[in-house]
């Protein structure tokens, strides 16, 4: 018998070990051994032998289920305390975050740090932190995934328009050496956020979905059968650089009229008369959102509270109305662009992460009105569900983790595991 290329009992055992580990990872280490056995179509004896071997190899550890009936407590397989770890990184325009992630998806944040926006200032200190963690965690680390806020090509060359990064060699600047065989897995933050949403969020089990991640501007990608469509060169998650809203202003990416000029923190800052660009102003954008939420006087936005400019005021008071208009303008542009993409791609579900969740929460009627006006009649009859990400701001980090476990959870990856000991 041939099963997934396995033609021997050893090959079939290796294949089923991977299937079991993948099932534990995908369910977040929440299913009992008996449920996993049933779901995977394994004999009870086979499952018992597989789990025992994976425990011996420091890949799994079992804990009694919190819920059980009479008799022996049901066991729940989960990550071994000395088991494999993925180091996941989210590099934003103004900061980065590093986390260690276990089988099953639980992440422990190790460090968060702001940077100066230059390639060396961002990636040099990040490389130092990663080398320190690699030395501390040793052979438990199975890989490093790095999400970056820009298109990625050729295994790690990155462009970030806001920061004037052009063909920045991320692996070279991180300088992780032989500690990470094959180097770090570098990917676009939106593509990674979409991957995370497909694995652990609202796009799980959806055949065709659309994910949009909003930060200083926005990116978007189509997700088909759980995988973001990244294009022939790996740079497909760039819906934000499509002329979807009718503008013609120049974008730092080199194109004109980009949708991303109208949605995100930079657009909020511009509407409020504040300085924007260069990865600066995140705190000001949050103050604008807070002011818009109340729509009235608030200390969240004050003249002295902004280092980058002046928030519009009326009679010496913070102008909550201006904040409301800025958020509404953002939401209107977001809805119009989403309608164009829905007309083109016919997704079943649209998910929003990052600041997209804030726009959804604070200006949903405006967003949906604009979205509806842009839909073709046949699309309007059965429009897709639009909703906030289940992962919020954590999508890029979770997606970076998933990219590492995708590489590891193969027969060759699991059989080569010698960590934890």
Secondary structure, 3 states (H helix, E strand, C coil): CCECCECCHHHHHHHHHHHHHHHHHHCCCCCCHHHHHHHHCCCHHHHHHHHHHHHHCCCEEEEECCCCCCCCCCEEEEECCCCCEEEEEEECCCEEEEEEEECCCCEEEEEEEECCCCHHHHHHHHHHHHHHHHHHHHHHEEEEEEEECCEEECCCEEEEHHHCEEEEEHHHHHCCHHHCCCCCEEEEHHHHHHHHHHHHCCCCCCCEEEEEEECCCEEEEEEECCEECCCCCCCCCCHHHCCCCCCCCECCCCCECCHHHCCCHHHHHHHCCECCECCECHHHHHHHHHHHHHCCCCCCCCHHHCCCECCCEECCEECHHHHHHHHHHHHHHHHHHHHHHHHHHCCCEEEEEEHHHHHHHHHHHHHHHHHHHHCCHHHHHCCCEEEECCCHHHHHHHHHHHHHHHHHCCHHHHHCCCCCC
